[in-house]
Amino acid sequence: MLTVPAYGASDPSQPLHPLTVERRDLGPHDVLIEIGFSGICHSDIHTVRGEWGARDWPITPGHEIAGTVSAVGAEVSRFSVGDRVGVGCMVGSCGTCVACTAGQEQYCKDVVFTYGSTDADGTTTQGGYSTHVVVTESFVLAIPDSLPLDAAAPLLCAGITSYSPLRHWKVGAGSRVAVVGFGGLGHMGVKLASAMGADVTVLSQSLAKKDDSLAFGAQAHHATADPATFAALDSSFDLILNTVSAPLDMDAYLGLLALDGTLVSVGLPPRPISVSAFSLVGARRSWAGSNIGGIAETQEMLDFCGEHGVRPEIELVGAADINTAYERVLASDVRYRFVIDAATFV
């Protein structure tokens, strides 16, 4: 076992602090990764504060991991020491169910998440707020040389969470796409949809980030706090990507869809949301959900971003700044994703 420095929470009422985690000995198909950077996702905050149910404590979060391979198991064939790699939200699955065989491991009922999940050996997985991690090679991603490691880290969650629904609903040239919310997920949705050739509109509470949204590829930016926005944009979009975790008036947003349009939710509000059936049947509209992406699709996303120069806007922080960064995330005071320099964990 390898004991490595990390940052985590001992219980949901305490701030994150330095601790250590144990990484398993390399199995024949395992990859030891020296972590360079770890992104901060809003789900990290939900988890360590106990907002998504009971967990085993202490817990080390982090599922946006970018680094380099420092050792490989005897039967590893896809990676070599020194390779630039990433790990996202999953580190295991059953491998045999319908979802797994379709390359949609994220929908496996036995998926093993990067932290706070039960691993095959019965231990609790610990995430990327640490210096090293051991992951089976089938859940390790290759990071293109054209992507800096610090910018690549948020792509492993924010990037694929936005990319997967855009691909599934076949966004391309001429698609009319609206992105609801313009934070860590939303700004990636704009950049990716724009790179796919879509006509992109941002729907944000205010016009405060309008200059950024237009610079990142949007053609328009509207304030949802203004009721006139919903009247002006009635039946305008083929796809709406809802990235916010706050409860919204879904009937109002569904009214923005054109005939056969789809609203896809990737944000996770804490409470159930109601919707009128009339909002769906009038124009054969759909309301759907999407959850990250499979390993093959995540690799496709990384390659797409490398080829098209798509990368998140990041603010690099040290380990001592994590708790402050959490508060800034909750206050929407980040443009647009925090990334931790893993060298500061030591």
C-alpha positions as CSV (number, residue, x, y, z in Angstrom):
1,M,0.0,0.0,0.0
2,L,1.1,3.5,-0.8
3,T,0.3,6.3,1.7
4,V,0.1,9.7,0.1
5,P,-0.7,13.3,1.2
6,A,-4.3,14.5,0.6
7,Y,-6.9,17.0,1.5
8,G,-10.3,15.8,2.8
9,A,-13.1,16.1,5.4
10,S,-13.4,14.2,8.6
11,D,-17.1,14.8,8.9
12,P,-19.6,17.0,7.1
13,S,-19.5,19.8,9.7
14,Q,-15.8,20.5,9.4
15,P,-13.7,22.3,6.7
16,L,-11.3,20.3,4.6
17,H,-7.9,19.7,6.1
18,P,-4.6,17.8,5.3
19,L,-4.7,14.1,5.8
20,T,-3.4,11.0,4.1
21,V,-5.0,8.3,2.0
22,E,-3.9,4.8,1.1
23,R,-3.6,3.7,-2.5
24,R,-3.6,0.0,-3.3
25,D,-0.6,-1.9,-4.6
26,L,-0.5,-2.1,-8.4
27,G,-2.4,-4.9,-9.8
28,P,-1.6,-6.3,-13.3
29,H,-4.0,-3.9,-15.0
30,D,-3.5,-0.9,-12.7
31,V,-1.9,2.5,-13.5
32,L,-0.3,4.7,-10.8
33,I,-0.8,8.3,-11.6
34,E,1.1,11.2,-10.1
35,I,-1.6,13.9,-9.9
36,G,-0.7,17.3,-11.3
37,F,-4.0,19.0,-11.0
38,S,-7.5,18.4,-9.6
39,G,-10.6,20.4,-10.4
40,I,-13.1,21.6,-7.9
41,C,-16.7,20.5,-8.8
42,H,-19.8,21.6,-7.1
43,S,-20.6,17.9,-6.4
44,D,-17.4,17.8,-4.3
45,I,-19.0,20.4,-2.0
46,H,-22.4,18.6,-1.9
47,T,-20.6,15.3,-0.9
48,V,-18.2,16.5,1.8
49,R,-21.0,18.5,3.4
50,G,-23.3,15.5,3.6
51,E,-25.9,17.0,1.3
52,W,-26.1,13.9,-0.9
53,G,-26.6,11.3,1.8
54,A,-24.5,9.4,4.3
55,R,-20.9,8.7,3.5
56,D,-18.0,6.9,5.1
57,W,-15.6,9.4,6.8
58,P,-13.1,10.8,6.3
59,I,-13.5,11.4,2.6
60,T,-11.2,12.9,0.0
61,P,-13.1,14.4,-2.9
62,G,-12.0,15.2,-6.5
63,H,-13.0,13.6,-9.8
64,E,-11.4,15.9,-12.3
65,I,-7.8,14.5,-12.2
66,A,-5.0,15.2,-14.6
67,G,-1.4,14.0,-14.2
68,T,1.3,11.7,-15.5
69,V,1.8,7.9,-15.3
70,S,4.5,7.0,-12.8
71,A,4.1,3.2,-12.9
72,V,2.1,0.5,-14.6
73,G,1.0,-3.0,-13.8
74,A,2.6,-6.0,-15.6
75,E,-0.3,-6.4,-18.1
76,V,-1.1,-2.8,-18.8
77,S,-1.0,-2.2,-22.6
78,R,-2.5,1.2,-23.2
79,F,-0.2,3.4,-21.1
80,S,3.5,3.9,-20.3
81,V,5.4,5.8,-17.7
82,G,5.4,9.5,-18.5
83,D,2.1,9.5,-20.4
84,R,-0.2,12.4,-19.8
85,V,-3.5,11.0,-18.4
86,G,-6.8,11.9,-16.7
87,V,-9.4,10.3,-14.5
88,G,-13.0,11.4,-14.3
89,C,-16.0,10.5,-12.2
90,M,-15.7,6.7,-12.5
91,V,-13.0,4.2,-11.7
92,G,-14.9,1.0,-12.2
93,S,-18.1,-0.7,-13.3
94,C,-19.5,-4.3,-13.7
95,G,-18.3,-4.5,-17.3
96,T,-21.1,-6.9,-18.4
97,C,-24.5,-5.1,-18.1
98,V,-26.3,-3.5,-21.0
99,A,-24.9,-0.1,-20.2
100,C,-21.3,-1.3,-19.9
101,T,-21.3,-3.3,-23.1
102,A,-22.8,-0.2,-24.9
103,G,-19.9,1.9,-23.6
104,Q,-22.2,3.8,-21.2
105,E,-20.5,2.8,-18.0
106,Q,-21.9,5.8,-16.2
107,Y,-25.3,4.2,-16.2
108,C,-24.1,0.9,-14.7
109,K,-26.0,0.1,-11.5
110,D,-22.6,-1.1,-10.0
111,V,-20.6,1.9,-11.2
112,V,-17.7,2.7,-8.9
113,F,-17.3,6.5,-8.5
114,T,-13.9,8.1,-8.0
115,Y,-14.6,8.9,-4.4
116,G,-17.2,7.9,-1.8
117,S,-18.0,4.6,-3.5
118,T,-17.3,1.0,-2.6
119,D,-14.5,-0.4,-4.6
120,A,-14.1,-4.1,-5.7
121,D,-11.9,-4.8,-2.6
122,G,-14.6,-3.4,-0.2
123,T,-12.7,-0.2,0.6
124,T,-14.1,3.3,0.0
125,T,-12.7,5.1,-3.0
126,Q,-10.8,8.4,-2.3
127,G,-10.5,11.1,-4.9
128,G,-8.1,13.4,-6.6
129,Y,-7.3,16.0,-3.9
130,S,-4.1,14.0,-3.3
131,T,-0.7,13.5,-4.9
132,H,-1.3,10.0,-6.4
133,V,-4.1,7.7,-7.4
134,V,-4.2,4.1,-8.6
135,V,-6.8,3.3,-11.3
136,T,-7.4,0.3,-13.6
137,E,-6.3,1.2,-17.1
138,S,-9.7,0.9,-18.7
139,F,-10.9,3.9,-16.7
140,V,-7.8,6.1,-17.5
141,L,-8.0,8.7,-20.3
142,A,-5.2,9.9,-22.6
143,I,-4.8,13.7,-22.5
144,P,-3.8,15.2,-25.9
145,D,-0.5,17.1,-26.0
146,S,-2.4,20.2,-27.1
147,L,-4.2,20.5,-23.8
148,P,-2.4,21.9,-20.8
149,L,-2.9,19.5,-17.8
150,D,-4.3,22.2,-15.6
151,A,-7.0,23.1,-18.2
152,A,-7.6,19.5,-19.0
153,A,-8.7,18.6,-15.4
154,P,-12.2,20.2,-15.5
155,L,-12.9,18.5,-18.8
156,L,-13.1,15.2,-16.9
157,C,-16.5,16.3,-15.4
158,A,-17.6,19.7,-16.6
159,G,-16.5,19.0,-20.1
160,I,-18.0,15.5,-20.5
161,T,-21.2,16.5,-18.7
162,S,-21.8,19.2,-21.3
163,Y,-20.4,17.2,-24.3
164,S,-22.4,14.0,-23.9
165,P,-25.9,15.5,-24.3
166,L,-24.8,17.7,-27.1
167,R,-23.5,14.6,-29.0
168,H,-26.5,12.4,-28.0
169,W,-29.0,15.0,-29.3
170,K,-26.9,15.4,-32.5
171,V,-26.0,19.1,-32.2
172,G,-24.2,20.4,-35.2
173,A,-24.3,23.1,-37.8
174,G,-27.6,24.9,-37.8
175,S,-28.7,23.6,-34.4
176,R,-30.3,26.2,-32.2
177,V,-29.0,25.6,-28.7
178,A,-29.7,27.5,-25.5
179,V,-27.5,27.0,-22.4
180,V,-29.2,27.8,-19.1
181,G,-26.7,29.0,-16.5
182,F,-23.2,30.3,-17.2
183,G,-20.9,28.8,-14.6
184,G,-18.5,25.9,-14.7
185,L,-20.8,23.7,-16.7
186,G,-22.5,26.4,-18.7
187,H,-19.4,28.0,-20.1
188,M,-18.2,24.6,-21.3
189,G,-21.6,24.0,-22.9
190,V,-21.3,27.3,-24.8
191,K,-17.7,26.5,-26.0
192,L,-18.5,23.0,-27.0
193,A,-21.8,23.7,-28.8
194,S,-20.2,26.6,-30.6
195,A,-17.3,24.4,-31.7
196,M,-19.8,21.9,-33.1
197,G,-21.3,24.6,-35.3
198,A,-24.5,25.4,-33.3
199,D,-26.2,28.8,-33.0
200,V,-25.8,29.3,-29.2
201,T,-27.8,31.5,-26.8
202,V,-27.0,31.9,-23.1
203,L,-29.9,32.2,-20.7
204,S,-28.5,33.6,-17.4
205,Q,-30.2,35.5,-14.6
206,S,-28.6,38.7,-15.6
207,L,-26.4,40.3,-18.3
208,A,-23.3,40.4,-16.0
209,K,-21.5,37.8,-18.0
210,K,-22.7,38.8,-21.4
211,D,-19.3,39.8,-22.7
212,D,-17.8,36.5,-21.7
213,S,-20.5,34.4,-23.2
214,L,-20.2,36.2,-26.5
215,A,-16.4,35.9,-26.4
216,F,-16.7,32.1,-25.7
217,G,-18.9,31.6,-28.8
218,A,-22.5,32.5,-28.0
219,Q,-24.5,34.5,-30.5
220,A,-26.8,36.0,-27.9
221,H,-27.2,36.3,-24.1
222,H,-30.5,37.0,-22.4
223,A,-31.4,37.7,-18.8
224,T,-34.0,35.3,-17.4
225,A,-34.9,37.7,-14.6
226,D,-36.6,39.8,-17.3
227,P,-40.0,38.2,-18.1
228,A,-39.9,39.7,-21.6
229,T,-37.1,37.2,-22.4
230,F,-39.5,34.2,-22.4
231,A,-42.0,36.0,-24.6
232,A,-39.3,37.1,-27.0
233,L,-37.8,33.6,-27.3
234,D,-40.9,31.5,-27.4
235,S,-40.5,28.3,-29.5
236,S,-36.9,29.3,-30.5
237,F,-34.6,26.3,-29.6
238,D,-34.0,22.7,-30.7
239,L,-32.1,21.9,-27.6
240,I,-31.9,23.6,-24.2
241,L,-29.0,22.5,-21.9
242,N,-29.9,23.3,-18.3
243,T,-26.8,23.4,-16.2
244,V,-28.1,24.9,-13.0
245,S,-28.9,23.1,-9.8
246,A,-31.5,25.6,-8.6
247,P,-35.2,24.9,-9.0
248,L,-36.6,26.6,-12.1
249,D,-40.0,27.2,-13.6
250,M,-39.7,24.3,-16.1
251,D,-42.9,25.2,-17.8
252,A,-41.5,28.6,-18.8
253,Y,-38.3,27.0,-20.1
254,L,-40.1,24.2,-22.0
255,G,-42.1,27.0,-23.8
256,L,-38.8,28.1,-25.3
257,L,-38.5,24.8,-27.3
258,A,-39.5,24.5,-30.9
259,L,-41.5,21.6,-32.3
260,D,-39.8,18.3,-31.2
261,G,-37.3,20.2,-29.1
262,T,-35.7,18.7,-26.0
263,L,-34.7,20.3,-22.7
264,V,-31.8,18.3,-21.1
265,S,-31.1,18.8,-17.4
266,V,-27.5,18.1,-16.2
267,G,-27.8,20.2,-13.0
268,L,-29.2,18.4,-9.9
269,P,-31.7,20.5,-7.9
270,P,-32.1,19.3,-4.2
271,R,-35.9,19.1,-4.5
272,P,-38.3,17.6,-7.0
273,I,-39.6,19.9,-9.7
274,S,-43.1,19.8,-11.1
275,V,-44.0,20.3,-14.8
276,S,-47.4,20.5,-16.6
277,A,-48.1,17.9,-19.2
278,F,-49.5,20.7,-21.4
279,S,-45.9,22.1,-21.7
280,L,-44.8,18.8,-23.3
281,V,-47.7,17.7,-25.5
282,G,-48.4,21.0,-27.3
283,A,-45.3,20.8,-29.5
284,R,-44.1,17.2,-28.8
285,R,-41.4,18.5,-26.5
286,S,-39.2,16.4,-24.3
287,W,-37.6,16.8,-20.9
288,A,-34.6,14.6,-20.4
289,G,-31.6,14.1,-18.2
290,S,-28.0,13.2,-18.9
291,N,-25.2,12.0,-16.6
292,I,-21.5,12.6,-17.6
293,G,-20.4,10.1,-20.3
294,G,-18.9,6.8,-20.9
295,I,-15.1,6.2,-21.1
296,A,-15.0,6.1,-24.9
297,E,-17.1,9.2,-25.2
298,T,-14.9,11.0,-22.6
299,Q,-11.9,10.2,-24.7
300,E,-13.7,11.4,-27.8
301,M,-14.4,14.7,-25.9
302,L,-10.8,15.2,-24.9
303,D,-9.7,14.6,-28.5
304,F,-12.3,17.0,-29.7
305,C,-11.2,19.7,-27.3
306,G,-7.6,19.1,-28.2
307,E,-8.4,19.4,-31.9
308,H,-10.6,22.5,-31.7
309,G,-8.7,24.4,-29.0
310,V,-11.6,24.1,-26.5
311,R,-10.6,24.5,-22.9
312,P,-12.2,25.7,-19.7
313,E,-11.4,29.1,-18.1
314,I,-9.7,28.2,-14.8
315,E,-8.3,29.8,-11.7
316,L,-5.4,27.9,-10.1
317,V,-5.4,27.6,-6.3
318,G,-3.3,25.8,-3.7
319,A,-4.5,23.3,-1.1
320,A,-4.7,26.0,1.6
321,D,-7.2,27.8,-0.6
322,I,-9.7,25.0,-1.0
323,N,-12.1,26.0,1.7
324,T,-12.2,29.6,0.5
325,A,-12.7,28.3,-3.1
326,Y,-15.7,26.3,-1.9
327,E,-17.3,29.4,-0.5
328,R,-16.6,31.3,-3.7
329,V,-18.2,28.5,-5.7
330,L,-21.3,28.8,-3.6
331,A,-21.3,32.6,-4.1
332,S,-20.8,32.1,-7.9
333,D,-17.5,34.0,-7.5
334,V,-15.4,32.1,-10.0
335,R,-14.8,32.5,-13.7
336,Y,-15.2,29.7,-14.3
337,R,-13.6,26.6,-12.7
338,F,-11.2,26.3,-9.8
339,V,-8.2,23.9,-10.3
340,I,-6.0,22.8,-7.4
341,D,-2.2,22.5,-7.9
342,A,-1.5,19.0,-6.5
343,A,2.0,20.0,-5.7
344,T,0.6,21.9,-2.8
345,F,-0.7,18.8,-1.1
346,V,2.7,17.8,0.1
